[in-house]
Amino acid sequence: MYELCTKNGILLDVIVYSGDITRELLCADEDLLTSESIPLTLMQPYLGKGYRLFVDNYYTSPRLAQFLLKNNVTLVDTVRASRRGFPADLVAAAVERGETKFCVIQ
């Protein structure tokens, strides 16, 4: 199950995985990965309203961050440095335990 919840844990929307999930996803662009389309589908009613979306590294991509930013949604996430399109400056950054590095995409 893929869930969209408030910070207080209130369930706003859910997608139940039942094999081929692509039929349930709303894709803004045919080139999007399934992992990018899941949060976009769940966030559809909230785009353009200034919300903040927290996700883990499975969903994170620079393309998703840019799409959400253009739609007035801030993405806060953990990342996989090996993800396609990840900023090279951050790949090379040495991050110690407990330390944070960030990148602002405009």
Order of alpha helices (4+ residues) and beta strands (2+ residues): beta-beta-alpha-beta-alpha-beta-alpha
